């Protein structure tokens, strides 16, 4: 397929009771790009609610505001179609980009091609023909080829020529180092230039003695002699100063030897360091054969054997001559510009400069710097591969919502799958604010649970809140605190717990049962309230009677109270029972007398009328809500901007909430195995151990006896009035 306008026509298909554009191939993307935004399924959605590659979403969100608008989606499509000339990779959603598919007829396409090739060449691939998403994302591996990473830094460790690598190493050690993108230490053009200048200046300085021999007055030994001079010079100057002081004092001297402990080595060393190298004299002669300071004696003899050979008495004039010669050498040493090249043999340094190795490194730096644009384009190569991989899938979740209802794939719009109450709930979205979400979600008429999920080890727990739509079955076993598990598209399982919900009718059968549930709940509350009050009254009266009976003494009755029979005596109980039976009989008689003129069917009709009056509106409202359930409203509560209104039909409900069936082939035994775990014991069976048949017969007998008793009471209290049915 070539990069030109398509010849096919735009096609639409019905998705969720609304017409949406069909996006099946890259050719359809041309139509999508030109489609009016009002005909898109949605025009904006937050990227944090999409389950997709984060970098792909970041590329789509080109203004980085956290949402992907329709204009951004159109620009992304246009960029993708212009960057490729072969769209087979888009159609197959491939994460491998073939170089032959890149449109090299545009400057941007040519740059993409050069960048992709450079990335693969840096990994050591010869004559690459394609690049994968994993390859372009392996930045460490790509940038490890530091000679071509666009930063202008050349690490010596990567230079193949050993001479050039050695030169670069000395330059790095002498001047300094910089770190390249790959993390290796290397040199750039600035360091190379500074090192070249230093090396040339060093050679010029080193060659000065050739034109000025006085710089090395003692030849090759000058360096060693100068080192000795730096140590001995101050002490020899001190000796001749002491001799001058002695002459000024007209030869009078007073020796005052301090009291020294010869066993104290520290004190002796301190004394010798302070003492002159030789005993001063008026003639100012340094007598090398006299008693010299043992701390300096040997070094003095060795030094003057090199500078004034054959002399045993050194005059001050001779000493000054030696100092003058070495002063020229000292001045030459001060002109030295660096010490970092002292370890490099001078011949090696000369060969480095004569062979123009610095120019070769300069060429490497320039070649590397030329790749700067290609390196910067690595980001666009990743973008192109990600667009090729995800664009069709994304558009089927954006311009069209077809993927939302496809059970064979996991839609980008869904956060994952909740497993709870023996069902799978797949219409799930992330929620940042439950209260704000509920205000909007209540208008979509979809039963919604708010579930908090968490995963991770202790100390690194991750949490998020979800809105989960309950679209089929019922809601009666789902409640706050209900637990389950949640599985994200990446396969990670989270712990889940319901924290809130919006109660709405879930199915038609539940809508029909709703009045009975509510009526039963109401009756149950009233009966419970009635019996609770009566039980309380009975308990209070009974406790009072018992208290009076316990405190009553028939032999010593209270003066103000006439002696009487205890309240709970046997006769009183018998009389109370008779009165109770009489009351019950009177009540039954009254009810029978009131109902004997009313037919059975009239009673049933009245009950049905009451049920219709109170339950009919509940059923109607529930059915209306079921009909008006809107998937778009549920999604819009999460911050999405949808154009299409998609009524949640029964078929959709079965897609988003399903209960897996047990395969028939796996049913090993239809009989409940729990009964087989009961231990059989000899003896009479308890009521709990009776068989199901026995329990059924007992219940049936109780019903028959109750019915017979009711008919008998009806007959006798109505004085043989015939029963009308």
TIDOGU-690832 format. One line per 8 residues: their letters; for each residue x, y, z of C-alpha. Coordinates in steps of 0.5 Angstrom, whole numbers. Layout:
REM TIDOGU-690832
a	X Y Z; ...
This chain:
REM TIDOGU-690832
xxxxxxxx	0 0 0; 3 7 -2; 2 13 2; -3 16 -2; -11 18 -1; -15 12 -1; -20 9 -6; -24 6 -1
xxxxxxxx	-31 9 2; -32 10 9; -36 5 12; -40 5 19; -43 -1 23; -48 -1 29; -44 -1 36; -49 -1 42
xxxxxxxx	-55 1 38; -51 7 35; -48 8 28; -40 8 29; -35 8 24; -31 2 22; -24 2 23; -21 -5 21
xxxxxxxx	-15 -3 17; -10 3 16; -14 5 10; -20 6 15; -15 11 18; -15 16 12; -23 16 13; -22 17 21
xxxxxxxx	-17 23 20; -23 27 16; -29 25 20; -33 30 23; -31 30 31; -38 30 32; -39 23 29; -33 20 33
xxxxxxxx	-35 16 39; -32 20 44; -28 27 43; -24 26 50; -21 22 55; -16 22 61; -10 18 60; -10 15 67
xxxxxxxx	-16 11 65; -13 7 59; -10 1 60; -4 1 55; 3 3 54; 4 9 58; 9 12 53; 4 11 47
xxxxxxxx	-1 15 51; 4 20 52; 6 21 45; -2 21 43; -2 27 49; 2 32 45; 0 38 50; 2 33 56
xxxxxxxx	-5 36 60; -7 28 62; -12 28 56; -13 26 49; -17 30 45; -20 29 38; -15 34 35; -9 30 38
xxxxxxxx	-12 24 36; -12 26 28; -5 29 29; -3 23 31; -6 19 25; -3 24 20; 4 23 23; 3 16 22
xxxxxxxx	1 16 15; 6 21 13; 12 17 16; 10 10 13; 9 8 6; 8 1 7; 2 0 12; 2 -8 13
xxxxxxxx	5 -7 20; 0 -3 22; -5 -8 20; -2 -13 24; -1 -9 30; 7 -11 29; 12 -8 34; 17 -9 29
xxxxxxxx	19 -4 24; 21 -6 17; 26 0 14; 23 -1 7; 16 1 10; 19 8 12; 17 13 7; 24 16 5
xxxxxxxx	21 21 0; 21 26 6; 26 29 10; 23 27 16; 22 20 14; 30 20 12; 32 22 18; 27 17 22
xxxxxxxx	31 11 17; 38 14 19; 36 14 26; 33 7 26; 39 4 22; 44 8 27; 41 5 33; 42 -2 30
xxxxxxxx	49 -1 28; 51 1 35; 48 -6 37; 53 -9 33; 48 -11 27; 51 -11 20; 47 -9 15; 40 -8 19
xxxxxxxx	33 -9 15; 29 -8 21; 28 -5 29; 24 -8 34; 21 -4 40; 25 -8 45; 31 -6 41; 30 2 41
xxxxxxxx	28 2 48; 35 -2 50; 38 5 50; 44 2 55; 46 -2 49; 45 3 44; 49 8 47; 54 3 49
xxxxxxxx	57 4 42; 60 11 45; 63 13 38; 57 14 35; 52 17 40; 52 24 38; 55 27 45; 62 29 42
xxxxxxxx	65 25 47; 70 19 46; 71 14 51; 78 11 50; 76 4 52; 72 4 46; 77 6 41; 80 0 37
xxxxxxxx	87 3 35; 91 2 41; 96 8 40; 90 13 39; 87 10 46; 93 11 49; 94 18 47; 86 19 49
xxxxxxxx	88 16 56; 94 21 57; 89 27 55; 84 25 60; 89 23 66; 92 30 64; 87 35 63; 80 32 66
xxxxxxxx	75 27 63; 67 28 61; 62 22 62; 58 20 55; 51 18 55; 53 11 56; 56 13 62; 63 12 60
xxxxxxxx	69 17 62; 72 20 55; 75 26 52; 71 32 48; 74 37 43; 76 42 49; 80 37 53; 83 34 46
xxxxxxxx	85 41 44; 88 43 51; 92 37 52; 95 38 45; 97 45 47; 100 43 53; 104 37 50; 107 42 45
xxxxxxxx	109 47 50; 112 41 54; 116 39 49; 119 46 47; 120 47 55; 124 40 55; 128 42 49; 131 48 52
xxxxxxxx	137 45 55; 139 43 48; 140 51 46; 142 53 53; 147 48 56; 147 52 62; 140 49 64; 144 43 66
xxxxxxxx	150 45 69; 152 38 71; 149 34 65; 144 28 66; 146 28 74; 143 35 75; 136 33 76; 139 29 82
xxxxxxxx	144 34 84; 138 39 84; 134 35 89; 140 34 94; 141 42 93; 133 43 95; 135 39 102; 142 41 104
xxxxxxxx	142 49 101; 138 52 107; 143 48 112; 149 50 108; 147 57 108; 145 57 116; 153 55 117; 156 60 113
xxxxxxxx	151 65 117; 153 62 123; 161 63 121; 159 71 120; 156 72 127; 162 68 130; 167 73 126; 163 79 128
xxxxxxxx	164 77 136; 171 77 135; 172 69 136; 169 69 142; 164 63 143; 161 60 149; 159 53 148; 153 51 153
xxxxxxxx	151 44 151; 144 42 154; 143 37 158; 141 31 153; 139 24 155; 142 20 150; 137 15 150; 132 20 148
xxxxxxxx	132 19 141; 127 24 140; 130 29 144; 137 28 140; 134 28 133; 131 35 135; 138 37 137; 141 35 131
xxxxxxxx	136 38 127; 137 45 130; 145 44 130; 149 47 124; 152 42 119; 159 43 122; 162 47 127; 162 55 125
xxxxxxxx	169 58 124; 172 65 123; 175 63 116; 168 61 114; 170 54 111; 166 48 111; 171 42 113; 168 36 110
xxxxxxxx	173 32 114; 171 35 121; 166 32 125; 160 34 121; 153 33 124; 151 26 123; 144 28 121; 147 31 115
xxxxxxxx	154 29 114; 154 24 109; 149 28 104; 154 34 105; 160 29 103; 156 26 97; 153 33 94; 160 36 94
xxxxxxxx	163 30 91; 159 32 85; 159 39 85; 166 41 87; 170 34 86; 176 33 90; 175 39 95; 175 38 102
xxxxxxxx	174 45 105; 168 49 102; 169 56 102; 163 61 101; 165 64 94; 165 56 92; 158 55 95; 155 61 92
xxxxxxxx	158 59 85; 154 52 86; 148 56 88; 148 60 82; 149 54 77; 143 51 80; 139 57 80; 139 57 72
xxxxxxxx	136 50 73; 131 52 78; 128 58 73; 128 53 68; 124 48 72; 119 54 74; 118 55 66; 115 47 66
xxxxxxxx	107 48 65; 105 41 67; 107 35 71; 102 30 68; 107 28 62; 113 26 66; 111 19 66; 110 19 59
xxxxxxxx	117 17 55; 119 23 51; 120 19 45; 113 17 46; 110 24 46; 114 26 40; 111 20 36; 104 22 38
xxxxxxxx	105 29 36; 109 27 29; 103 22 27; 98 27 28; 94 22 33; 90 28 36; 87 30 29; 85 23 28
xxxxxxxx	81 23 35; 78 30 32; 75 26 26; 72 21 31; 69 27 35; 66 30 29; 64 24 26; 60 22 33
xxxxxxxx	57 30 33; 54 29 27; 50 23 29; 47 28 34; 40 29 30; 40 22 29; 41 20 36; 35 25 38
xxxxxxxx	31 22 33; 31 15 37; 25 18 41; 21 19 34; 23 12 32; 20 9 38; 14 13 37; 13 11 30
xxxxxxxx	13 3 32; 8 5 38; 4 8 33; 4 2 29; 3 -3 34; -3 1 38; -6 6 33; -12 1 30
xxxxxxxx	-13 -2 37; -14 5 40; -18 8 35; -23 2 36; -23 4 43; -24 12 41; -27 14 35; -31 7 35
xxxxxxxx	-32 3 42; -33 -4 38; -27 -7 42; -31 -5 49; -36 -10 47; -31 -16 44; -30 -21 49; -25 -24 45
xxxxxxxx	-20 -18 47; -19 -14 53; -21 -7 51; -16 -1 53; -22 3 56; -23 -3 62; -19 -3 68; -19 -10 69
xxxxxxxx	-24 -16 71; -27 -17 78; -28 -24 80; -34 -24 86; -40 -27 88; -39 -33 83; -39 -28 77; -34 -24 72
xxxxxxxx	-35 -16 72; -31 -13 66; -34 -6 66; -29 -3 70; -26 4 71; -21 7 75; -24 13 80; -20 18 83
xxxxxxxx	-26 21 87; -32 17 89; -37 22 91; -36 26 85; -37 20 81; -43 18 84; -46 25 83; -46 23 75
xxxxxxxx	-46 15 75; -53 15 79; -56 18 72; -54 13 68; -59 8 72; -53 2 72; -52 -1 79; -45 1 81
xxxxxxxx	-40 -2 86; -34 2 88; -29 -3 90; -22 -1 93; -16 -6 90; -9 -7 93; -3 -11 92; 4 -11 93
xxxxxxxx	9 -13 99; 8 -10 106; 11 -3 106; 10 -3 98; 3 -4 97; -1 -1 91; -8 1 92; -13 4 87
xxxxxxxx	-21 5 87; -25 2 81; -33 3 79; -35 -3 77; -42 -4 73; -47 -10 75; -51 -11 69; -54 -18 70
xxxxxxxx	-56 -22 75; -58 -19 82; -55 -15 87; -57 -18 93; -51 -22 95; -47 -16 94; -46 -11 100; -41 -6 103
xxxxxxxx	-35 -11 105; -36 -16 100; -29 -19 98; -26 -21 92; -20 -21 87; -19 -16 81; -14 -18 75; -11 -13 71
xxxxxxxx	-9 -14 64; -2 -15 66; -4 -21 69; -3 -18 76; -8 -20 82; -11 -15 87; -15 -16 93; -22 -13 92
xxxxxxxx	-27 -10 97; -33 -7 96; -33 0 100; -40 3 97; -45 2 91; -51 5 88; -57 1 88; -61 0 82
xxxxxxxx	-65 -5 78; -60 -10 75; -65 -15 71; -72 -16 69; -73 -21 74; -70 -17 79; -75 -12 78; -81 -16 78
xxxxxxxx	-79 -19 85; -77 -12 88; -84 -11 91; -84 -17 94; -77 -16 97; -79 -9 99; -86 -12 102; -83 -18 105
xxxxxxxx	-78 -13 108; -83 -8 111; -88 -14 114; -82 -17 117; -80 -10 120; -87 -9 123; -88 -16 126; -81 -16 129
xxxxxxxx	-83 -9 132; -90 -12 134; -87 -18 138; -81 -14 140; -86 -9 144; -90 -15 146; -84 -19 149; -82 -13 153
xxxxxxxx	-89 -12 156; -89 -20 158; -82 -20 161; -83 -13 165; -90 -16 168; -87 -23 169; -81 -20 173; -85 -16 177
xxxxxxxx	-90 -22 179; -84 -26 180; -81 -21 185; -87 -20 189; -88 -27 190; -81 -28 192; -82 -22 197; -89 -24 200
xxxxxxxx	-89 -28 207; -96 -31 208; -95 -31 216; -93 -24 216; -97 -20 211; -96 -12 211; -101 -9 215; -104 -4 210
xxxxxxxx	-105 -10 205; -110 -15 205; -108 -22 205; -109 -26 198; -106 -31 194; -99 -31 191; -100 -28 184; -96 -34 181
xxxxxxxx	-100 -39 185; -102 -46 182; -110 -43 182; -108 -37 179; -104 -40 173; -110 -44 172; -115 -39 172; -110 -34 167
xxxxxxxx	-109 -40 162; -117 -41 162; -117 -33 161; -112 -33 156; -116 -39 152; -122 -35 152; -119 -29 150; -116 -33 144
xxxxxxxx	-123 -36 142; -126 -30 143; -121 -27 138; -122 -33 133; -129 -32 134; -129 -25 132; -125 -26 126; -129 -31 124
xxxxxxxx	-135 -27 124; -132 -22 121; -130 -26 115; -136 -31 114; -139 -26 109; -133 -25 105; -131 -30 100; -124 -33 99
xxxxxxxx	-123 -30 92; -125 -23 95; -119 -24 100; -114 -26 95; -117 -20 90; -116 -15 96; -109 -17 97; -107 -17 90
xxxxxxxx	-110 -10 89; -106 -8 95; -100 -11 92; -101 -7 85; -102 -1 89; -96 -1 93; -92 -5 88; -94 -3 81
xxxxxxxx	-90 3 81; -84 0 84; -84 -5 78; -86 1 73; -80 5 76; -75 -1 76; -77 -3 69; -76 4 66
xxxxxxxx	-69 5 70; -67 -2 66; -69 1 59; -66 7 61; -59 4 63; -54 8 59; -46 5 58; -44 12 56
xxxxxxxx	-47 15 62; -43 11 66; -36 12 62; -38 20 62; -38 19 70; -30 18 69; -29 24 66; -30 22 58
xxxxxxxx	-33 26 53; -37 21 49; -42 23 43; -46 17 43; -51 15 47; -51 7 48; -57 4 52; -55 -2 56
xxxxxxxx	-59 -8 53; -60 -15 56; -54 -17 51; -49 -12 53; -51 -14 60; -49 -21 59; -42 -19 56; -40 -14 62
xxxxxxxx	-43 -19 68; -42 -26 67; -43 -33 71; -39 -38 68; -42 -45 67; -39 -52 70; -37 -56 64; -42 -62 64
xxxxxxxx	-36 -67 63; -33 -65 69; -39 -67 74; -36 -73 77; -42 -74 82; -49 -70 82; -50 -73 89; -47 -68 95
xxxxxxxx	-41 -71 98; -42 -67 104; -47 -73 106; -41 -78 105; -37 -75 111; -42 -76 116; -40 -81 121; -46 -87 122
xxxxxxxx	-47 -88 129; -52 -94 133; -58 -91 136; -64 -87 135; -63 -81 130; -64 -74 132; -68 -69 129; -62 -66 125
xxxxxxxx	-60 -73 122; -67 -75 120; -67 -76 112; -70 -71 107; -76 -75 106; -78 -76 114; -77 -68 114; -82 -67 108
xxxxxxxx	-87 -72 111; -87 -68 118; -88 -62 115; -94 -64 110; -97 -67 116; -96 -61 120; -99 -57 114; -105 -62 114
xxxxxxxx	-107 -61 121; -106 -54 121; -111 -54 115; -116 -58 119; -116 -54 125; -117 -48 121; -123 -51 118; -126 -54 124
xxxxxxxx	-125 -47 128; -128 -44 122; -134 -49 122; -136 -49 129; -135 -41 130; -139 -40 124; -145 -44 127; -144 -49 121
xxxxx	-145 -44 116; -143 -47 109; -136 -45 107; -136 -41 101; -130 -41 96
